[in-house]
Amino acid sequence: MYKKKLFVSNLAWNHFDSKKVLKLLKNYSINGIDLAPIKISHKWKNSEIKMKRFYKVISLLDLQVNAIQGVFYKTNYNLFKKHHEFKIYNHIFKMIKISKTLNCNKIIIGSSNFRNNNKLNTFDSDNIFLNFFTKIIPLLKKNKIYICFEPIPKNYGEKYLNDINKLANLIKKLKTPWFGINFDTSIYHFNKFNKNNFLDNQKLIKNIQISEKNFSFFTHPSKFNLLFAKLLKKNKFARKVSLEIICKKTDLKKLLISLKNFKKLFN
């Protein structure tokens, strides 16, 4: 029987309420979480220690970490600033170590600030992107970790990688299986969805996140998310799907409705 594993981003609740929320996830047969480390540690310094503690908590509930996300939040690093290159390399190495601690093999890289190429032209931006991430390949291969780049809509401030085909072409030039796409449905809340573009890039899509406009609760799924759920079922594509909600304050009632809708649509 074709059955998906379902995950929810920990951006959906206040970390102080994690025990209550994690039990809720377990009770509703959610398999685990997409984890943003900074939501737990608040600072990157010594974050590995706090990740180990948190992993013990979720392991007791038999929950898994599907991927880590928000990896450049609160870093102020920019891919296109030469003097940031060494710091970015070390930060990604740190994310790899955190991934190993959490027993997950996917790192999601979005962050429009990290990829803000300012006035650089596309040719130069692509060269910097390719040259830098080529240097990361040995780290990924050695640790068996995938980096999933996320195309982000212009409406959220993304100037560089806001198109799935553009991103797919860059990844193909890296010529390694250790890079892929994190497909977040938010990109098509503002643009017309091209089903063929999605299906043509299936082999590169290594993670799928479902979200509403402005990452609100999944209490009233959008027309696009309803159609997208049917597309995934029809094509039997993606055995793992995550729900991404961003909320500073925990709302267990809305979260519960969101989980019910998520399970109904995607499993």
ROSELO-673497 format. One record per residue (C-alpha): residue number from 1; x, z, y; residue in one letter. Coordinates in steps of 0.2 Angstrom, whole numbers, plus 5000, padded with zeros to 4 digits. Layout:
% ROSELO-673497
(NUM,(X,Z,Y),'A') ...
END
This chain:
% ROSELO-673497
(1,(5000,5000,5000),'M') (2,(5007,4995,5017),'Y') (3,(5007,5011,5027),'K') (4,(5017,5014,5043),'K') (5,(5026,5029,5048),'K') (6,(5021,5036,5065),'L') (7,(5031,5045,5079),'F') (8,(5028,5052,5096),'V') (9,(5040,5054,5110),'S') (10,(5044,5071,5115),'N') (11,(5042,5066,5133),'L') (12,(5023,5069,5130),'A') (13,(5025,5088,5132),'W') (14,(5034,5102,5140),'N') (15,(5048,5108,5129),'H') (16,(5043,5126,5130),'F') (17,(5027,5121,5121),'D') (18,(5036,5112,5107),'S') (19,(5032,5124,5093),'K') (20,(5013,5122,5096),'K') (21,(5015,5103,5098),'V') (22,(5026,5100,5083),'L') (23,(5013,5110,5072),'K') (24,(5000,5098,5079),'L') (25,(5010,5083,5074),'L') (26,(5012,5090,5057),'K') (27,(4994,5094,5055),'N') (28,(4989,5076,5060),'Y') (29,(5002,5068,5048),'S') (30,(5013,5061,5062),'I') (31,(5030,5058,5054),'N') (32,(5041,5064,5068),'G') (33,(5047,5060,5086),'I') (34,(5057,5049,5097),'D') (35,(5068,5061,5105),'L') (36,(5074,5062,5123),'A') (37,(5089,5075,5123),'P') (38,(5088,5079,5141),'I') (39,(5070,5085,5139),'K') (40,(5077,5099,5128),'I') (41,(5094,5102,5135),'S') (42,(5090,5098,5154),'H') (43,(5109,5094,5156),'K') (44,(5121,5083,5146),'W') (45,(5134,5096,5145),'K') (46,(5134,5105,5128),'N') (47,(5118,5095,5123),'S') (48,(5124,5093,5106),'E') (49,(5123,5112,5102),'I') (50,(5105,5112,5108),'K') (51,(5101,5097,5098),'M') (52,(5107,5105,5082),'K') (53,(5096,5120,5085),'R') (54,(5081,5109,5088),'F') (55,(5084,5099,5073),'Y') (56,(5083,5115,5062),'K') (57,(5066,5118,5070),'V') (58,(5059,5101,5066),'I') (59,(5067,5100,5049),'S') (60,(5058,5116,5044),'L') (61,(5042,5106,5047),'L') (62,(5048,5091,5038),'D') (63,(5048,5080,5054),'L') (64,(5060,5066,5057),'Q') (65,(5069,5059,5072),'V') (66,(5066,5041,5073),'N') (67,(5076,5037,5088),'A') (68,(5084,5045,5103),'I') (69,(5079,5038,5121),'Q') (70,(5082,5042,5139),'G') (71,(5100,5042,5136),'V') (72,(5106,5037,5153),'F') (73,(5093,5048,5162),'Y') (74,(5102,5060,5175),'K') (75,(5119,5052,5172),'T') (76,(5120,5040,5188),'N') (77,(5130,5028,5178),'Y') (78,(5129,5010,5181),'N') (79,(5134,4996,5169),'L') (80,(5140,4985,5183),'F') (81,(5152,4997,5192),'K') (82,(5169,4995,5185),'K') (83,(5174,5013,5188),'H') (84,(5160,5019,5177),'H') (85,(5165,5009,5161),'E') (86,(5176,5023,5153),'F') (87,(5162,5036,5157),'K') (88,(5149,5025,5149),'I') (89,(5159,5022,5134),'Y') (90,(5161,5041,5131),'N') (91,(5143,5044,5135),'H') (92,(5138,5032,5122),'I') (93,(5150,5040,5109),'F') (94,(5142,5056,5113),'K') (95,(5124,5049,5110),'M') (96,(5131,5042,5093),'I') (97,(5137,5060,5089),'K') (98,(5120,5067,5094),'I') (99,(5111,5053,5083),'S') (100,(5121,5059,5068),'K') (101,(5116,5077,5071),'T') (102,(5098,5072,5072),'L') (103,(5100,5061,5056),'N') (104,(5093,5046,5065),'C') (105,(5101,5029,5067),'N') (106,(5093,5021,5083),'K') (107,(5098,5023,5101),'I') (108,(5086,5016,5114),'I') (109,(5094,5010,5130),'I') (110,(5082,5006,5144),'G') (111,(5085,5013,5161),'S') (112,(5083,5001,5176),'S') (113,(5095,5011,5186),'N') (114,(5109,5009,5173),'F') (115,(5106,4991,5173),'R') (116,(5104,4988,5191),'N') (117,(5115,4973,5195),'N') (118,(5112,4973,5214),'N') (119,(5117,4957,5221),'K') (120,(5127,4951,5206),'L') (121,(5122,4933,5199),'N') (122,(5115,4931,5182),'T') (123,(5131,4923,5175),'F') (124,(5143,4938,5181),'D') (125,(5130,4951,5175),'S') (126,(5129,4943,5158),'D') (127,(5148,4943,5156),'N') (128,(5149,4961,5161),'I') (129,(5135,4966,5149),'F') (130,(5143,4956,5134),'L') (131,(5161,4961,5137),'N') (132,(5156,4980,5138),'F') (133,(5145,4980,5123),'F') (134,(5157,4970,5112),'T') (135,(5168,4985,5114),'K') (136,(5155,4996,5107),'I') (137,(5152,4987,5091),'I') (138,(5166,4996,5081),'P') (139,(5158,5013,5085),'L') (140,(5141,5007,5079),'L') (141,(5148,4999,5063),'K') (142,(5158,5014,5059),'K') (143,(5143,5026,5061),'N') (144,(5129,5014,5056),'K') (145,(5120,5017,5072),'I') (146,(5109,5003,5080),'Y') (147,(5107,5001,5099),'I') (148,(5090,4995,5104),'C') (149,(5089,4988,5122),'F') (150,(5072,4988,5130),'E') (151,(5066,4975,5141),'P') (152,(5057,4984,5156),'I') (153,(5044,4976,5167),'P') (154,(5049,4972,5186),'K') (155,(5035,4984,5191),'N') (156,(5046,4998,5185),'Y') (157,(5060,4993,5195),'G') (158,(5070,4982,5182),'E') (159,(5079,4968,5190),'K') (160,(5090,4962,5176),'Y') (161,(5082,4963,5158),'L') (162,(5064,4961,5161),'N') (163,(5061,4947,5148),'D') (164,(5061,4948,5129),'I') (165,(5068,4930,5127),'N') (166,(5082,4934,5140),'K') (167,(5087,4950,5131),'L') (168,(5086,4941,5114),'A') (169,(5098,4927,5119),'N') (170,(5111,4941,5125),'L') (171,(5109,4950,5109),'I') (172,(5112,4934,5099),'K') (173,(5128,4931,5108),'K') (174,(5135,4948,5103),'L') (175,(5134,4942,5085),'K') (176,(5132,4958,5076),'T') (177,(5117,4966,5067),'P') (178,(5120,4983,5076),'W') (179,(5111,4978,5092),'F') (180,(5092,4975,5093),'G') (181,(5077,4976,5104),'I') (182,(5066,4991,5108),'N') (183,(5049,4983,5111),'F') (184,(5038,4994,5122),'D') (185,(5020,4987,5125),'T') (186,(5022,4992,5143),'S') (187,(5030,4976,5147),'I') (188,(5014,4967,5144),'Y') (189,(5003,4978,5154),'H') (190,(5009,4967,5169),'F') (191,(5012,4950,5162),'N') (192,(5003,4938,5150),'K') (193,(5008,4942,5132),'F') (194,(5016,4927,5123),'N') (195,(5012,4930,5104),'K') (196,(5025,4917,5099),'N') (197,(5039,4925,5109),'N') (198,(5036,4941,5100),'F') (199,(5035,4934,5083),'L') (200,(5050,4923,5086),'D') (201,(5060,4938,5089),'N') (202,(5054,4949,5075),'Q') (203,(5071,4950,5067),'K') (204,(5079,4957,5082),'L') (205,(5065,4970,5085),'I') (206,(5071,4986,5078),'K') (207,(5059,4998,5086),'N') (208,(5042,4998,5093),'I') (209,(5034,5009,5106),'Q') (210,(5016,5009,5111),'I') (211,(5012,5015,5129),'S') (212,(4999,5013,5142),'E') (213,(5001,5009,5160),'K') (214,(5012,5022,5169),'N') (215,(5015,5030,5151),'F') (216,(4998,5040,5153),'S') (217,(4989,5048,5138),'F') (218,(4982,5036,5124),'F') (219,(4965,5043,5127),'T') (220,(4958,5025,5132),'H') (221,(4969,5012,5124),'P') (222,(4971,4996,5134),'S') (223,(4964,4980,5128),'K') (224,(4982,4974,5125),'F') (225,(4986,4988,5114),'N') (226,(4970,4985,5104),'L') (227,(4975,4967,5102),'L') (228,(4993,4972,5098),'F') (229,(4988,4984,5084),'A') (230,(4978,4970,5076),'K') (231,(4993,4958,5077),'L') (232,(5004,4971,5069),'L') (233,(4992,4973,5055),'K') (234,(4989,4955,5052),'K') (235,(5008,4951,5051),'N') (236,(5012,4967,5042),'K') (237,(5026,4970,5054),'F') (238,(5035,4986,5058),'A') (239,(5034,5000,5046),'R') (240,(5038,5012,5060),'K') (241,(5028,5013,5077),'V') (242,(5030,5026,5091),'S') (243,(5018,5032,5104),'L') (244,(5027,5035,5121),'E') (245,(5018,5046,5134),'I') (246,(5027,5054,5149),'I') (247,(5020,5070,5155),'C') (248,(5028,5085,5163),'K') (249,(5014,5097,5159),'K') (250,(5007,5099,5141),'T') (251,(4989,5095,5139),'D') (252,(4985,5098,5120),'L') (253,(4967,5091,5122),'K') (254,(4972,5074,5129),'K') (255,(4987,5074,5116),'L') (256,(4975,5077,5102),'L') (257,(4964,5063,5107),'I') (258,(4979,5052,5109),'S') (259,(4985,5056,5092),'L') (260,(4968,5052,5084),'K') (261,(4968,5035,5093),'N') (262,(4985,5031,5089),'F') (263,(4983,5035,5070),'K') (264,(4966,5025,5070),'K') (265,(4974,5009,5078),'L') (266,(4991,5009,5070),'F') (267,(4989,5016,5052),'N') 
END
